[in-house]
Amino acid sequence: MTRRLVYLLHSGQLFGTERMALATLQALRGRFEGWLVAPPGPVHEAARAAGVHAVELHHGWQLPLVLGRLLAGDRHAAVLATGVAQSLWTALLQALLRGGGAHLHAVHGGTDERLSYGRKRLLAALPVRFVAVSPFVRERLVAHGVPAGRIEVVHNFLAAEPPARRAPFAAPGAARGVRRVVMLSRLDRIKRVGLLFDALDATPALAALRFDLYGSGEEAAALAERARRHPNVRLHGFVPDAARALAGADLLLHTCPEEPFGLVVLEAFAAGVPVLVPNSGGAGDLVRHGVDGWHFTANSPIALAQRLLQLHDAEPALLDALARGGRRALAERFDPQRQTHRYLQLAAAPR
């Protein structure tokens, strides 16, 4: 019988964490029977479309009942949790059922330092291994007391080809430099999307660039008000297939200085679009300045504006070289087979 792999999510949305959960379960299909357990939301429809078993949790008290049933049906099932309470229940139920499956705790990061990293030390005494999606996440866990020897870094990866690719910058008739900039981001405070408007307010020359922002969040109304002063900025709101917009862009801009990873950066790599990110956080680790993207000084609107103006006049050959660097990064550092193999090793190991 194929062993089960149960992936426990604290959100039913379809952002980076949920998409990576589905990608992981799909990648391990054949070696494990994938089960996704999460609150209601679009991730369930996506799971069913991908052929992954999905269970909706409408109340918190349902978690131990659902998880207990899944573990009772396969005492050697592996569990990949994302929340502290989920791992506490996993440890208890595995002990009661004398289960021998792996217990992993995936740390994708989040918007709150205490909740995203600080509370993870409560699990240090349990038989659990932590999976960090980037060296940055690993550093934050260690800083909050999680033993370094219990943490494995397994990068995010792309499970499918991009919906479309950008034409080369040096193609006949193509305009020189960066003209259209795209942002794909939640509009929450930690994402620092307002930094773009700070740069626009301070640097009128940026009016020569067009900015398209895709996403929703707590700052949507405030950013829309600021955008009224800048006709070259358009907020599109949440668009399910916003990644398709990358192929029509000249640059992906990411402004979060504490991003745990930045899956959208990999999507830009795949689409052949250069990227500009802060020189900090997981995105800063992901992008090698001058090789597969550019950095700007985190939280500095002046540094951001200066870099955007430089890219406005960049030679097509330079932009194409960075796009090729992104594709090499996907094939080497973020190779799906390599990351999947690491998950397979961890999930197959006995507890």
N, C-alpha and C positions, 0 to 999 in steps of 0.2 A: 504494500500500500504506500502511495506517495505521502510523505509527511506534509503536515500543514505549516504554513508560515502566516501568522496572524499579525497584521499591521494595525496598530491602534492609533487613531488620530484624534486630536482635540477639536478639530474644525472640519466641517463638511464643505468648505469652499473649494476653489480650484486654483489656488495660488501655488507658489513654488513648492512648499512642503507637501501638499496633497498631490501635485503632479509627480513629484519624485517618489512618493509612496507607490503610486500606480506604476511608474516606470520600473521600480525595483521589483514589484510583484510580477510584472510582465516578463522582465528579464530572467527571473528565476523559475518561470513556468517550465514544467517538465521535471524539475528537481524538487519543487515544492508545489503544493496546492495552495494558492493564494487566497487569503481572506482579508478583507478590509472592513474595519469596524470604526464608524465615525458618526457624529451628529448629522441630522438631515442637511442636504445641500447638493450642489451640482456634481460633487465628486462621485456620488452614487451612480448617477446616469453614466458618467464617464467610465466607471468601473465595470458596469454591466456591458457597455459597448466594447470594453477591452477583454471581456470574458473572465473577469475577476469576481469572485463571490463578495457580496457587500451586505453588511448588516447596519441598519440605522439605529442609533441610540437617541431616543426622544427624552430620556431622563437619566440623570447620573447613576441612579440606583440600578439601571439595567446593565451597566458594565460588568460587575462580577457575575451576573447570571449568564450573559452572553459568553463572556470569556471562559467561565467555568464549563459551559456546555461544549465549547470548542476544544478545550484542553481535555475534557473527559473523553471526547471522541478520538483523541490522539494524544496520549500522555507524553509523547516525544515531540510534540509540535514546538516550533520556534516562535517566539513572540518578539516583535519589534515595537516598542512603545515610544511615545513622544511626550507624555506627561508624567509627573511625579506620582500622582494617584494611580495612574495606569500601571506603573512599575511596581508600586506597593501591592496592588491586587495581584499582579502577575506572580510576584515572589511568593505571596501567601498561597495562592491556588496551586502553583507548581509544587510547593512543599506539601500541601494537603493531599494532592493527587500523586505524589512521588513521581512527578514528571522529570524527564531527563533532557528536555529540549533546551536550546539556547535561549537566554534572556538578554536582549539587546535594548539599549535606550538611545534612540536617535536624537541628536541635538541639531536642529536646523536653525536655531537662533530665534530672535523675535524682537519685540519692541520694548521690552522691559528687562533691564539688567538683572534684577532680583529674580523675576519669574523665569526668565530664559536661561539663566546660568546659576544664580545664587542658590536656588532651592535644590539643584541637582546633587549637592553634597549630602543631602538627606538619604540618598541611595547608595552612598559609598560603602556601607556595611553589608549590602545585599550582594548576592552572586550575579552581578550584572556587568556587562561590558558596555561602555559608552561609544557611540559612533558620532564623531564630529565631522561636519561637512567641509571644514576648511581648517587650516592652521590657526586662523584667527579665533574660531570657535573653540578649538583646543586650548588656546592661551587663556580665553575667558573662563573656561571650566577649571583649569589649573589654578587660576587666580582666586577662584571661589572655593577651593579646597577639595576638588575631585582629584584623586590620585592619578598622576600622569601615566603610570603604567597600565591603567585600566581604560585608556582612551585610544581608539583607533580612528585615524583620519581616512575617510572614504569620500572622495569628491562626488558632487552631483554630476550627472551626465545627460546627454540627449538620447532619447530612445528611438527617434525617428528623424528622417530627413526634413529640412525646412520646407515650408509650403512654397517658397519662392526664393530666388537668389538675385542679388543686385548685379547689374551689368558692370564690367570693369570701368574704372574711372578714366582709363586711357582709351576707351572706345571712341571711334570716330564721331565727332559732333557733340561729345560730352562736354559739359561745362567744367571749368577748372575749379578745384577747391570744394569746400563744404558749403552747401547752400541750405539744405534741409536737415534739421536735427530732430530726432524722435526720442521721447522718453516714455518708457513703459514701466509704471511704478504705482504702488498704492500712494494715495495722497494723504499720508499720515505724517505727523510731525517728525518722527525719527528719519523719514526718507529725505528730509531737507530739500524738497522740491522748491520751496520758497527761495532757495539760494539762487536759482536761475533768475527770478524776478529781481533780487537784489543786484545781480550782475547787469540786468537790463536797465534798471533804474540808474545805475552808476556809469553805464557805458552806452551812450546813444548809438555808437557805431554798430552795435549788435542788431540794429534794425535791419541790416542787410541780410540777416539769416531768418529762416522760417522755423518755428518750433511747434511741433505737434505732440501734445501730451495725452497719453492714454492711461486711464485709471480712475479709481474713486477712493474716497476716504474722508476722514474727519476734517481735512482742510480744503475740501473741494470748493465750498462756497467762497471762502476767503481768497483762494487762488484765482477763482473765476473773476472776482472783483478786481484783483490786481491785473489780470489779463486784459481788462477793458482799457487799460492805459497803453497796451502794447498790441497793435493790430497784427503784428507778425507772429502772435502766439494764439494757438487754438487748443482748447481743452475738449477732448472727445468723450470723456467719461469712460465707464467700463465697457470694453468691447471684447467679447469672448475670444475672437481670433485676431487680437491686436498684433500678434507677432507677424502677421502678413504685411503689416505696414513697414516692417524693416526693409524689405526689398526695394522700397521706393525712397529710402532715406540715404543720406550721405554720412550720417554719424548717429550712433546711439550715445546719449548722455545719461549718466547715472550719478546721482548726487549724494547718496546716503554714505556717511563716513563710518557707520557701524554695521554695514551690510554683512550678514553672516557668510553669504556666498555670492549670489547674483546670477541666478539661472538665466536671466535675460541676456547677460553678457555672452553666454555660450550660444544662445539663439542668434545673437548678432554675428558671432564668429561663423556660424553655419550659413548665415545669409550673405556673407561676404561684406559686412558693414563694419567699418572701424569703430572703436569704442573710446570714450573718454570717461574716466572714473576718478574718484578721490584717491589720494595716496595713503589710504588707511582702510582698515576693515578687511573683510573677506574679498571684496571686489578689488581692493588694492593689491592683495596677494595674488589674485587670479590673473590680473593683467600685468604683463612685463612691459614697462614703459619703453617705447621706441621699437619694440619687437612685435607685439601683437595688439598694441593699443597705446593710449596716452594716459598720464596722470595729471591732475592739478592739485594744488595744495588744498587739503580738506577744509571745508567751512569758510573758504576765502572767496567772496564774490569777485574780487579784483583778479585773483589768480585764475578763476574760471573764465572771466571775460577775456583776459589776455590769451589764454589757450584757445578759446573759440575764434578769436580774431586771427591767430596764427593759422589755424586750420582752414579758415575762410580762404586763405591765399595758398594753401598747400598744393604742391605739384601732384598731378595724377599718379605719377610713378610711385611717390611716397605713400599715397593712400592705398594703392593697389598692393604695395609691399606689406603694409600693415594688415590688409585683408588676408593676404596669404599667410601671414604669421598667425592670425586667428584660426585659420583652417588647420595649420600644423599643430596648434595647441590642442584642438579637438582630437586630432588623430594620435597625439602622443600623451600629453598630461591628462586629458579627460576622455580617454578612450573608453567607450561603454563596456567593452569586454573585460578590461582590466578592473574597472570599478565593480562590475557584476561579480567577477571572480572573488574579490575581497568580501562582498556580501555573502557569497556562497560559502566561503571558508568560515566566516563568523556564524552564519545561521546553522551550518551543519555541525559545528563543534558541540560536543556534549556539555551540559551545564556543569 
